[in-house]
Amino acid sequence: MLFVRPSKLSDLDQIERMARSTGPILHSLPPDRARLQQLVTQSINSLAEDVEFPGEESYLFVLEDSDTGKLYGTAGLLAMAGFSEPFYVFRNEVVVHASRELQVNHRVHALALSHEMTGRTRLTGFHVDAAALQHGVQPAHLLSRARMLFAAQHRERFAHDIFSVLPGVADEAGRSPFWEGVGYKFFKRDFREMELESGGRSRTFIAEMMPVDPLYVPLLDEEAQRVMGEPHIGARLNYQCHIAEGLEPDHFVDIFDAGPVLTSALDMCNSVRFSRRRPAVRGEACADGVPYLVSNTQAADAFRAVLVTLPAVLPAQLTLPQAAADVLEIADGDEVRCAPLQPEGATA
């Protein structure tokens, strides 16, 4: 059975394997063992802290096969983006150029450097192995959305709003058309190098080097314009998971590759909004129901989440299959938190 849990230092070899696999470059999951160890250590320390309000905590979860112990994915949460330095994105704006004398009134699409994402909770570090998707996309949804059940259970740890920056379009060699048309002209360094150097879009050098004045989009080459707001082909499944969660593309794009920025109020995300707590006991699996995300409500470092078929209308007490209850590490009568994988398919 696949389940989601917090990462630990003994996972480091497998996490490094996934970080070095093919796919879009993820500055939030860098292919660097020392930095990955730092991410895992920060997650462990964050889970151990008694948190009353969000700060610089970060959390990294893994998707594990309970039978083999093999890891098939990672997904993270950053409690507050830009805690120590502003978090930068480009905001899509319209600049009006008008002249009464010439009878001209022209609206121009522009990009302005913004740090409006600063202070919001951020979804980070999503990776799922192709082997986990052999029988469908549900493992990806479990991995991506289990962390939202964690946020629902530990609401005090996270901000009012949440967002995610998805990788933008790049070719197999890692060339980003948008970076070539914009960023390279200011930094004179290749995209991959800057993606890994940026450390999460909160570095001071971004503000020092990027243009203060708006960038007029019509002045960019057509290839750079075309990819604005488009996710990397390897990030489309992640995009779908976010949309299913209730996040939506906003007025922002990434400052390096123009990847989409998706946003929502945390309490409006489906796994938070529709989650319910119910006592649970072991028993026979539900033969006729709908898929639910189910997590325990134990201490943060003991968090576990699985996918279980439950009745569309939740009863007062849930019956969980023995295997699911074992993975969740619950006793009969313990409460679990559950949310429908497809909210329109269930009621509580």
SVG drawing of the C-alpha trace seen along z (x, -y; Angstrom):
<svg xmlns="http://www.w3.org/2000/svg" viewBox="-25 -68 52 76">
<polyline fill="none" stroke="black" stroke-width="0.4" points="0.0,0.0 1.3,-3.5 1.2,-6.0 2.5,-9.5 4.6,-10.3 7.2,-12.9 10.7,-12.4 13.6,-11.2 17.4,-11.2 17.4,-7.5 15.5,-8.5 18.3,-10.6 19.7,-8.2 16.3,-7.6 15.4,-11.3 18.7,-12.1 17.9,-9.5 14.6,-11.2 16.1,-14.7 18.6,-13.5 16.0,-11.8 15.0,-13.3 12.3,-16.0 12.1,-19.8 14.7,-21.4 13.3,-22.0 15.1,-24.6 13.0,-23.3 14.3,-19.8 17.9,-20.4 20.2,-17.5 22.7,-18.3 23.0,-15.9 24.1,-18.6 21.1,-20.8 18.7,-17.8 20.0,-16.8 19.3,-20.3 15.8,-20.2 15.1,-16.9 16.7,-18.2 14.6,-21.4 11.5,-19.3 12.4,-17.1 13.1,-20.2 10.0,-21.9 7.8,-18.9 9.4,-18.8 8.7,-22.5 5.6,-23.6 4.3,-26.1 1.5,-28.6 1.8,-30.6 3.7,-30.1 7.3,-31.1 10.4,-29.7 9.3,-26.1 9.4,-23.7 8.0,-20.2 9.1,-17.5 6.9,-14.4 7.5,-11.2 5.4,-8.6 6.3,-5.1 5.3,-1.5 4.5,0.1 5.4,3.6 8.9,2.7 9.9,-0.5 10.7,-2.0 10.0,-5.7 8.1,-6.9 7.8,-10.7 8.3,-13.8 6.2,-16.8 6.8,-19.8 5.2,-22.7 6.9,-26.0 5.0,-27.6 5.8,-31.1 7.6,-32.0 10.0,-34.9 10.3,-34.7 13.8,-36.4 13.8,-37.9 11.0,-38.8 9.8,-36.1 9.8,-37.4 7.5,-36.7 6.4,-38.7 2.9,-40.2 1.0,-40.5 -0.2,-44.1 -1.6,-46.4 0.1,-49.8 -2.0,-52.4 -0.3,-54.9 -2.7,-57.7 -2.4,-61.0 -5.5,-63.2 -3.6,-65.2 -2.8,-62.2 -6.0,-60.5 -4.2,-57.4 -5.2,-55.1 -3.1,-52.0 -3.0,-49.2 0.3,-47.3 0.8,-44.0 3.7,-44.3 5.5,-42.3 6.3,-44.0 8.6,-42.5 6.4,-41.7 6.8,-40.2 3.1,-39.7 3.6,-36.0 5.8,-36.9 4.2,-35.7 2.0,-33.0 2.3,-29.3 4.0,-27.6 3.7,-24.1 7.1,-22.9 9.3,-19.9 6.7,-17.8 8.1,-14.7 6.5,-11.4 8.2,-8.5 6.7,-7.1 6.6,-3.6 4.0,-4.9 1.7,-5.9 1.4,-2.6 -2.1,-2.1 -3.4,-5.7 -2.8,-9.1 -4.2,-8.5 -0.8,-8.1 0.2,-11.6 -3.0,-13.1 -2.4,-11.2 1.2,-12.6 0.2,-16.2 -2.9,-16.5 -1.9,-14.5 0.1,-17.6 -3.1,-19.6 -4.6,-17.2 -1.6,-17.8 -2.2,-21.6 -5.9,-21.1 -4.9,-19.1 -2.2,-21.6 -3.9,-24.8 -1.9,-27.0 1.3,-26.2 0.3,-27.8 -0.8,-31.1 -4.2,-32.3 -3.2,-32.0 -1.3,-29.3 0.5,-29.2 2.6,-27.1 5.1,-28.0 5.3,-25.3 8.3,-24.8 7.9,-26.6 8.6,-25.4 12.2,-24.2 13.6,-21.8 15.4,-18.6 18.7,-20.4 17.2,-22.7 17.0,-25.7 14.2,-28.1 12.9,-30.4 11.7,-32.9 15.0,-32.9 16.9,-33.4 14.6,-36.3 14.6,-38.1 16.8,-36.7 19.9,-35.9 20.1,-39.5 20.5,-40.7 22.5,-37.8 24.5,-36.4 24.3,-33.0 22.5,-29.9 19.1,-28.9 20.0,-25.7 22.7,-27.4 20.4,-30.3 17.5,-27.9 19.6,-26.0 21.3,-29.2 18.1,-31.1 17.4,-29.0 13.7,-29.5 13.3,-32.9 14.1,-34.8 17.7,-35.9 18.6,-39.5 20.5,-39.4 17.2,-38.9 16.0,-42.4 19.5,-43.8 19.8,-42.4 16.2,-42.2 14.6,-45.3 12.8,-47.7 10.7,-49.1 7.9,-47.0 9.0,-44.8 6.9,-45.4 5.8,-42.0 5.4,-43.0 9.1,-43.8 10.1,-40.2 10.7,-37.7 7.7,-35.5 9.0,-32.3 9.4,-33.9 5.9,-35.4 4.4,-32.1 5.6,-30.1 4.4,-32.6 2.1,-30.9 2.6,-27.4 3.8,-24.5 6.7,-22.3 5.5,-19.0 6.9,-17.2 4.8,-19.4 1.4,-18.9 0.4,-16.2 1.3,-18.5 -0.7,-21.2 -3.7,-18.9 -3.3,-18.0 -3.3,-21.6 -6.4,-22.3 -8.2,-19.3 -7.2,-20.8 -8.9,-24.1 -5.9,-26.3 -6.1,-28.5 -3.7,-30.3 -3.4,-33.9 -1.9,-37.1 1.6,-36.0 4.4,-34.0 7.8,-32.8 10.6,-35.3 13.0,-32.8 11.0,-30.6 7.5,-32.3 6.0,-29.1 2.4,-29.4 1.7,-30.6 -1.4,-29.0 -3.0,-30.5 -5.9,-30.0 -7.0,-30.7 -5.9,-27.7 -9.3,-27.2 -10.9,-27.1 -8.6,-24.2 -10.7,-21.1 -8.7,-18.8 -9.1,-21.4 -12.6,-22.7 -14.2,-19.2 -12.2,-17.3 -14.0,-15.8 -12.9,-14.0 -14.4,-10.6 -13.6,-7.8 -12.5,-4.7 -12.3,-0.9 -10.8,2.0 -13.1,4.1 -14.0,5.1 -13.1,2.7 -16.0,0.8 -17.1,2.5 -19.2,-0.4 -17.9,-3.8 -15.6,-6.6 -11.9,-7.3 -11.0,-9.3 -7.8,-10.8 -7.5,-9.6 -4.9,-10.7 -4.3,-10.1 -4.5,-12.9 -1.4,-12.0 1.6,-14.1 3.0,-15.9 6.1,-13.6 3.8,-10.6 1.6,-11.9 0.4,-9.2 -2.0,-9.4 -3.5,-6.8 -6.2,-6.5 -9.2,-4.4 -12.6,-3.7 -15.4,-4.9 -19.1,-5.4 -20.0,-8.6 -22.1,-9.7 -19.7,-9.3 -21.2,-7.4 -20.7,-8.5 -17.9,-5.9 -15.6,-4.8 -14.6,-1.2 -11.1,-1.0 -9.4,2.0 -6.8,3.7 -3.9,2.7 -4.9,-1.0 -5.4,-1.1 -2.0,0.5 -0.3,-2.1 -2.1,-4.9 -0.9,-3.4 -4.3,-3.9 -6.2,-1.9 -10.0,-1.2 -11.8,-4.3 -9.0,-6.7 -10.1,-9.7 -8.9,-10.1 -9.3,-13.0 -10.7,-12.3 -11.5,-14.3 -13.0,-13.1 -10.6,-12.8 -13.4,-14.3 -15.4,-16.6 -18.5,-16.6 -18.6,-12.8 -19.2,-12.7 -21.1,-14.4 -20.6,-14.4"/>
</svg>
